[in-house]
C-alpha cells in the first residue's frame, strides 16, 4: 500500500524517516484559512488534519494518507504559524515566561475510512528579554512553525521544561502515528532502522 505523508514539513518528514517505512511526501492543498477557530483547540486541530487528509484522498483514493496539524494555545488564544517576522516576535513575547499547550492532531485515510487522534503537550518557557527574542528569530526561521518557535536543536534554549511528548511539539507524535498505522495493519515495529 502506498503511504503518503500529506505535509510539506521537513520536521514531520524527519520524524517519519526514523523508520524504514517507505513513503512519499505530498503536501495537501487544503485551505486552512477557510476553517474558523471555534474556541476548542483540539477540535480545530482535528478539523484541519482531517481536511488535509480528505483533500489528498480525492487525488490518491487508493493510498494510505497520513496528515497532521499542530497548534499552540495559551489563555484562550490560538497561535498558528505567524504571518511574518513581526508576528513571530509578538508570539514569542506573549508566550515567554509562561506555559502553553501544543496540540497535534494526526489523521489517517485508508480505504475510504478516516481515523484521527490527537496529543497535547504542555510547554514551559523561560522568561525572555526583548533582545533574546530578537536574537532567537535572527538565528532561527520560525514563520513555518506553530507559535513561531521550534523546540528542536539549539532552539530549545527558550524551553524550561515540557510535560508530554517532545515529538508532538515538533509536529508528529510518533506514538499516535504508530497507533493509527496499526489500524491499517502497518506496524512501525517492523520498520525500525
C-alpha positions as a printed Julia matrix, in Angstrom:
193×3 Matrix{Float64}:
   0.0    0.0    0.0
   1.36   3.42  -0.93
   1.91   5.65   2.1
   1.72   9.42   1.66
   2.83  11.93   4.25
   0.48  14.8    3.48
   2.71  17.61   4.68
   5.46  19.9    3.45
   7.02  19.99   6.93
  10.67  18.94   7.0
  10.27  18.1   10.69
   7.42  15.65  10.07
   9.46  14.03   7.29
  12.47  13.79   9.61
  10.43  12.03  12.3
   8.84   9.54   9.88
  12.3    8.92   8.38
  13.35   7.44  11.74
  11.67   4.32  10.37
  12.29   2.41   7.14
   8.62   2.63   6.13
   8.61   3.81   2.5
   6.51   6.93   1.97
   6.09   9.86  -0.38
   5.79  13.41   0.9
   3.0   15.33  -0.86
   1.59  18.5    0.7
  -2.17  18.89   0.9
  -3.84  21.8   -0.87
  -6.49  22.13   1.84
  -7.34  25.77   2.62
  -6.73  26.06   6.36
  -7.75  29.73   6.34
 -11.31  28.7    5.42
 -11.79  26.95   8.78
 -12.81  29.34  11.58
 -11.48  28.75  15.08
 -14.39  27.72  17.31
 -12.57  28.18  20.63
 -11.68  24.49  21.09
  -8.03  23.87  20.09
  -8.42  20.09  19.95
 -11.45  20.21  17.64
  -9.76  22.86  15.49
  -6.55  20.86  15.04
  -8.58  17.72  14.28
 -10.71  19.56  11.7
  -7.6   20.84   9.91
  -5.84  17.48   9.96
  -8.89  15.65   8.61
  -9.43  18.34   5.98
  -5.88  17.83   4.72
  -6.38  14.05   4.54
  -9.7   14.33   2.68
  -8.17  16.8    0.24
  -5.37  14.39  -0.67
  -7.75  11.41  -0.72
  -9.56  12.93  -3.69
  -6.33  12.72  -5.7
  -4.97   9.49  -4.2
  -8.0    7.38  -3.2
  -6.04   4.11  -3.03
  -3.22   5.43  -0.86
  -2.73   5.38   2.89
  -2.57   9.1    3.7
  -1.12  10.47   6.93
  -1.69  14.15   7.77
  -1.22  16.3   10.85
  -1.85  19.76  12.17
  -0.11  21.42  15.12
  -1.34  24.45  17.02
  -0.2   26.34  20.09
  -2.81  27.55  22.57
  -2.48  29.85  25.59
  -5.12  31.65  27.66
  -7.86  31.23  25.06
  -5.67  32.42  22.19
  -4.64  30.36  19.2
  -1.09  30.62  17.88
  -0.77  29.08  14.45
   2.06  29.82  12.01
   2.97  33.51  12.18
   2.23  35.5    9.04
   5.57  37.33   9.19
   8.63  38.03  11.34
   6.86  40.77  13.27
   4.07  38.43  14.31
   6.6   35.7   15.21
   8.26  38.19  17.6
   4.87  39.1   19.08
   4.02  35.41  19.61
   7.25  34.67  21.45
   6.89  37.8   23.57
   3.43  36.65  24.67
   4.5   33.04  25.3
   7.73  33.86  27.17
   7.83  33.17  30.89
   4.66  31.11  30.96
   3.23  27.81  29.83
   1.13  26.89  26.84
  -0.39  23.82  25.25
   0.66  22.27  21.97
  -1.94  20.15  20.18
  -1.14  17.95  17.24
  -3.97  16.1   15.54
  -3.0   13.24  13.25
  -5.33  11.73  10.65
  -5.02   8.58   8.6
  -7.1    7.97   5.49
  -7.23   4.46   4.09
  -9.84   2.53   2.08
 -12.42   5.32   2.33
 -12.09   5.5    6.13
 -10.52   8.22   8.19
  -9.06   7.72  11.66
  -7.91  10.62  13.84
  -6.24  11.04  17.19
  -4.57  13.95  18.98
  -1.85  14.58  21.52
  -1.38  17.5   23.91
   1.91  18.64  25.44
   2.38  21.46  27.92
   5.46  23.59  27.26
   7.01  25.96  29.8
   9.2   28.83  28.55
  11.93  30.69  30.37
  11.37  34.42  30.81
  12.95  36.09  27.78
  14.2   39.61  27.19
  13.33  41.53  24.06
  16.97  41.2   22.95
  16.87  37.42  23.4
  13.64  37.13  21.43
  15.08  39.2   18.56
  18.29  37.16  18.61
  16.27  33.92  18.58
  14.35  34.97  15.49
  17.51  36.25  13.79
  19.1   32.81  14.13
  16.06  30.54  13.71
  13.49  30.74  10.93
  10.19  30.31  12.73
   7.45  31.57  10.42
   6.74  27.99   9.3
   6.11  26.74  12.85
   3.04  26.97  15.07
   3.64  29.54  17.79
   6.65  30.95  15.93
   9.25  28.73  17.6
  10.98  25.37  17.29
  11.73  23.04  20.2
  14.43  21.05  18.43
  18.21  21.56  18.46
  19.51  24.9   19.79
  16.02  26.38  19.51
  15.32  24.56  22.75
  17.19  27.27  24.71
  13.85  29.01  25.31
  12.21  25.9   26.8
  12.31  25.43  30.58
  10.53  22.06  30.56
   7.77  20.08  28.88
   5.05  17.78  30.14
   4.19  15.25  27.47
   5.52  14.14  24.11
   8.51  16.0   22.66
   7.7   14.84  19.11
   4.22  16.27  19.48
   5.76  19.73  19.81
   7.9   19.01  16.72
   4.68  18.26  14.84
   4.31  14.47  14.68
   3.67  12.5   17.89
   5.12   9.12  16.95
   3.03   7.06  19.38
  -0.15   8.49  17.86
   1.16   7.76  14.36
   2.03   4.19  15.37
  -1.43   3.56  16.83
  -3.18   4.92  13.72
  -0.99   2.92  11.31
  -1.8   -0.26  13.25
  -5.45   0.26  12.26
  -4.4   -0.46   8.65
  -2.01  -3.29   9.57
   1.19  -1.26   9.4
   3.32  -1.88  12.47
   6.15   0.61  12.92
   7.99  -2.01  14.98
   8.52  -3.83  11.66
  10.28  -0.73  10.29
  12.82   0.03  12.99
  16.16   1.12  11.47
